[in-house]
Amino acid sequence: MYLHIGNNKVVRDTDIVGIFDLDSSTVSVNTRSFLKNAQNEKRVITLGYELPKSFIILKNNEVYLSPLNTSSIIKN
């Protein structure tokens, strides 16, 4: 099965490691550090120009910043 994660991007559900709410999960220093390292390594892909609400980590270590909230992604 495929999931729509925003801006006409779909990924296989078997490739997803996790879907996280950006506001609540970035409270942790570890999460902020992970995202900063991913960005420095050019593994972060921003979907669209809207303020991101969630991030999705894939098995290939790509991180997508999505304008959709986690519940919208999971419902699709």
MDTraj code that builds the backbone (N, CA, C; nanometers):
import mdtraj as md
import numpy as np

residues = "MET TYR LEU HIS ILE GLY ASN ASN LYS VAL VAL ARG ASP THR ASP ILE VAL GLY ILE PHE ASP LEU ASP SER SER THR VAL SER VAL ASN THR ARG SER PHE LEU LYS ASN ALA GLN ASN GLU LYS ARG VAL ILE THR LEU GLY TYR GLU LEU PRO LYS SER PHE ILE ILE LEU LYS ASN ASN GLU VAL TYR LEU SER PRO LEU ASN THR SER SER ILE ILE LYS ASN".split()
xyz = np.array([
    [0.0838, -0.1179, 0.0000],
    [0.0000, 0.0000, 0.0000],
    [0.0886, 0.1246, 0.0000],
    [0.0378, 0.2297, -0.0567],
    [0.1090, 0.3566, -0.0644],
    [0.0381, 0.4607, 0.0219],
    [0.1170, 0.5532, 0.0768],
    [0.0611, 0.6630, 0.1550],
    [0.0979, 0.7951, 0.0897],
    [0.0008, 0.8844, 0.0806],
    [0.0249, 1.0203, 0.0318],
    [0.0787, 1.1009, 0.1496],
    [0.1980, 1.1601, 0.1331],
    [0.2587, 1.2337, 0.2444],
    [0.2633, 1.3846, 0.2192],
    [0.2010, 1.4298, 0.1112],
    [0.1926, 1.5727, 0.0824],
    [0.2540, 1.6088, -0.0503],
    [0.2024, 1.7153, -0.1110],
    [0.2548, 1.7708, -0.2349],
    [0.2702, 1.6646, -0.3445],
    [0.1693, 1.5820, -0.3611],
    [0.1658, 1.4764, -0.4629],
    [0.2772, 1.3731, -0.4489],
    [0.3302, 1.3554, -0.3323],
    [0.4349, 1.2558, -0.3067],
    [0.3713, 1.1363, -0.2354],
    [0.3962, 1.0171, -0.2894],
    [0.3497, 0.8942, -0.2255],
    [0.4697, 0.8048, -0.1991],
    [0.4629, 0.7308, -0.0888],
    [0.5685, 0.6364, -0.0530],
    [0.5027, 0.5052, -0.0123],
    [0.5774, 0.3975, -0.0285],
    [0.5262, 0.2665, 0.0141],
    [0.5218, 0.2617, 0.1663],
    [0.4153, 0.2096, 0.2205],
    [0.4036, 0.2030, 0.3664],
    [0.5096, 0.1118, 0.4277],
    [0.5600, 0.0148, 0.3536],
    [0.6637, -0.0751, 0.4052],
    [0.7996, -0.0063, 0.4143],
    [0.8156, 0.1082, 0.3470],
    [0.9412, 0.1835, 0.3517],
    [0.9452, 0.2842, 0.4663],
    [0.8330, 0.3028, 0.5337],
    [0.8241, 0.4043, 0.6395],
    [0.8716, 0.3463, 0.7724],
    [0.9652, 0.4183, 0.8346],
    [1.0115, 0.3830, 0.9688],
    [0.9202, 0.4481, 1.0722],
    [0.8833, 0.5740, 1.0484],
    [0.7961, 0.6427, 1.1424],
    [0.7401, 0.7719, 1.0872],
    [0.6263, 0.8121, 1.1403],
    [0.5611, 0.9384, 1.1072],
    [0.5472, 1.0143, 1.2387],
    [0.6018, 1.1351, 1.2426],
    [0.6102, 1.2091, 1.3683],
    [0.5539, 1.3493, 1.3543],
    [0.4858, 1.3944, 1.4599],
    [0.4364, 1.5310, 1.4677],
    [0.5550, 1.6226, 1.4950],
    [0.5727, 1.7231, 1.4140],
    [0.6888, 1.8107, 1.4259],
    [0.6865, 1.8931, 1.5546],
    [0.5703, 1.9440, 1.5936],
    [0.5617, 2.0274, 1.7138],
    [0.5921, 1.9504, 1.8420],
    [0.5316, 1.8349, 1.8578],
    [0.5481, 1.7622, 1.9844],
    [0.6795, 1.6853, 1.9919],
    [0.7302, 1.6390, 1.8801],
    [0.8528, 1.5587, 1.8858],
    [0.9800, 1.6418, 1.8909],
    [0.9767, 1.7652, 1.8446],
    [1.0985, 1.8468, 1.8471],
    [1.1232, 1.9110, 1.9827],
    [1.0426, 1.8775, 2.0806],
    [1.0695, 1.9205, 2.2176],
    [1.1974, 1.8519, 2.2670],
    [1.2194, 1.7301, 2.2194],
    [1.3362, 1.6517, 2.2596],
    [1.4630, 1.7015, 2.1897],
    [1.5692, 1.7142, 2.2662],
    [1.6993, 1.7542, 2.2120],
    [1.7483, 1.6495, 2.1117],
    [1.7222, 1.5230, 2.1396],
    [1.7666, 1.4161, 2.0501],
    [1.7005, 1.4261, 1.9128],
    [1.5726, 1.4576, 1.9101],
    [1.5022, 1.4704, 1.7828],
    [1.5540, 1.5900, 1.7053],
    [1.5739, 1.7018, 1.7721],
    [1.6282, 1.8198, 1.7045],
    [1.7669, 1.7903, 1.6493],
    [1.8480, 1.7192, 1.7246],
    [1.9819, 1.6820, 1.6798],
    [1.9749, 1.5899, 1.5583],
    [1.8838, 1.4918, 1.5612],
    [1.8662, 1.4012, 1.4484],
    [1.8290, 1.4777, 1.3227],
    [1.7320, 1.5688, 1.3335],
    [1.6878, 1.6453, 1.2172],
    [1.7974, 1.7382, 1.1656],
    [1.8732, 1.7965, 1.2564],
    [1.9830, 1.8839, 1.2155],
    [2.0902, 1.8043, 1.1415],
    [2.1249, 1.6868, 1.1925],
    [2.2234, 1.6020, 1.1253],
    [2.1738, 1.5570, 0.9879],
    [2.0470, 1.5201, 0.9796],
    [1.9892, 1.4787, 0.8516],
    [1.9938, 1.5940, 0.7513],
    [1.9671, 1.7143, 0.7995],
    [1.9708, 1.8303, 0.7107],
    [2.1138, 1.8586, 0.6644],
    [2.2087, 1.8482, 0.7540],
    [2.3495, 1.8693, 0.7174],
    [2.3979, 1.7656, 0.6164],
    [2.3427, 1.6447, 0.6239],
    [2.3795, 1.5368, 0.5326],
    [2.2945, 1.5363, 0.4054],
    [2.2125, 1.6403, 0.3871],
    [2.1275, 1.6558, 0.2678],
    [2.0291, 1.5403, 0.2507],
    [1.9757, 1.4903, 0.3632],
    [1.8775, 1.3820, 0.3589],
    [1.7360, 1.4307, 0.3834],
    [1.7186, 1.5612, 0.4073],
    [1.5863, 1.6181, 0.4360],
    [1.5262, 1.6733, 0.3077],
    [1.4027, 1.6320, 0.2795],
    [1.3303, 1.6772, 0.1614],
    [1.2034, 1.7462, 0.2101],
    [1.1888, 1.8729, 0.1740],
    [1.0713, 1.9499, 0.2136],
    [0.9664, 1.9408, 0.1038],
    [0.8468, 1.9035, 0.1425],
    [0.7362, 1.8907, 0.0478],
    [0.6527, 2.0174, 0.0510],
    [0.6648, 2.0995, -0.0507],
    [0.5855, 2.2209, -0.0603],
    [0.6492, 2.3379, 0.0114],
    [0.5754, 2.4480, 0.0110],
    [0.6250, 2.5727, 0.0690],
    [0.5555, 2.6099, 0.1992],
    [0.4579, 2.5293, 0.2378],
    [0.3856, 2.5570, 0.3625],
    [0.4708, 2.5164, 0.4826],
    [0.4350, 2.5674, 0.5971],
    [0.5018, 2.5307, 0.7207],
    [0.4819, 2.3816, 0.7467],
    [0.5904, 2.3065, 0.7663],
    [0.5751, 2.1615, 0.7888],
    [0.5081, 2.1314, 0.9226],
    [0.4245, 2.0277, 0.9228],
    [0.3547, 1.9860, 1.0437],
    [0.4017, 1.8496, 1.0925],
    [0.4653, 1.7731, 1.0032],
    [0.5104, 1.6395, 1.0409],
    [0.6371, 1.6050, 0.9636],
    [0.7040, 1.4999, 1.0097],
    [0.8159, 1.4477, 0.9326],
    [0.8069, 1.2965, 0.9285],
    [0.8529, 1.2431, 0.8163],
    [0.8430, 1.1004, 0.7886],
    [0.9848, 1.0496, 0.7638],
    [1.0224, 0.9435, 0.8338],
    [1.1543, 0.8836, 0.8152],
    [1.1353, 0.7537, 0.7378],
    [1.2150, 0.7382, 0.6321],
    [1.2087, 0.6175, 0.5506],
    [1.3288, 0.5273, 0.5782],
    [1.3172, 0.4024, 0.5373],
    [1.4242, 0.3041, 0.5588],
    [1.5544, 0.3430, 0.4903],
    [1.5467, 0.4182, 0.3812],
    [1.6679, 0.4600, 0.3109],
    [1.7304, 0.5856, 0.3729],
    [1.6858, 0.6210, 0.4933],
    [1.7350, 0.7344, 0.5718],
    [1.6945, 0.8710, 0.5182],
    [1.6019, 0.8769, 0.4237],
    [1.5474, 1.0048, 0.3804],
    [1.4473, 1.0526, 0.4849],
    [1.4409, 1.1839, 0.5020],
    [1.3462, 1.2451, 0.5948],
    [1.2636, 1.3460, 0.5157],
    [1.1330, 1.3277, 0.5148],
    [1.0433, 1.4189, 0.4447],
    [0.9738, 1.5086, 0.5455],
    [0.9767, 1.6393, 0.5202],
    [0.8996, 1.7348, 0.5986],
    [0.7703, 1.7595, 0.5228],
    [0.6590, 1.7291, 0.5864],
    [0.5294, 1.7336, 0.5197],
    [0.4397, 1.8434, 0.5766],
    [0.3634, 1.9107, 0.4895],
    [0.2663, 2.0094, 0.5377],
    [0.1408, 1.9453, 0.5955],
    [0.1273, 1.8127, 0.5832],
    [0.0114, 1.7423, 0.6374],
    [0.0375, 1.7022, 0.7823],
    [-0.0672, 1.6999, 0.8635],
    [-0.0486, 1.6521, 0.9993],
    [-0.0494, 1.4990, 0.9992],
    [-0.0024, 1.4419, 1.1060],
    [0.0159, 1.2958, 1.1120],
    [-0.1156, 1.2201, 1.0912],
    [-0.2242, 1.2698, 1.1473],
    [-0.3515, 1.1981, 1.1334],
    [-0.3994, 1.1988, 0.9873],
    [-0.3740, 1.3054, 0.9137],
    [-0.4109, 1.3101, 0.7723],
    [-0.3304, 1.2098, 0.6911],
    [-0.2056, 1.1947, 0.7228],
    [-0.1206, 1.0989, 0.6509],
    [-0.1664, 0.9561, 0.6790],
    [-0.1940, 0.9265, 0.8039],
    [-0.2317, 0.7916, 0.8421],
    [-0.3687, 0.7541, 0.7866],
    [-0.4614, 0.8507, 0.7757],
    [-0.5954, 0.8238, 0.7214],
    [-0.5911, 0.7850, 0.5756],
    [-0.4930, 0.8391, 0.5007],
    [-0.4849, 0.8097, 0.3567],
    [-0.4475, 0.6706, 0.3405],
])
top = md.Topology()
chain = top.add_chain()
for i, resn in enumerate(residues, 1):
    res = top.add_residue(resn, chain, resSeq=i)
    for name in ("N", "CA", "C"):
        top.add_atom(name, md.element.get_by_symbol(name[0]), res)
traj = md.Trajectory(xyz[None], top)
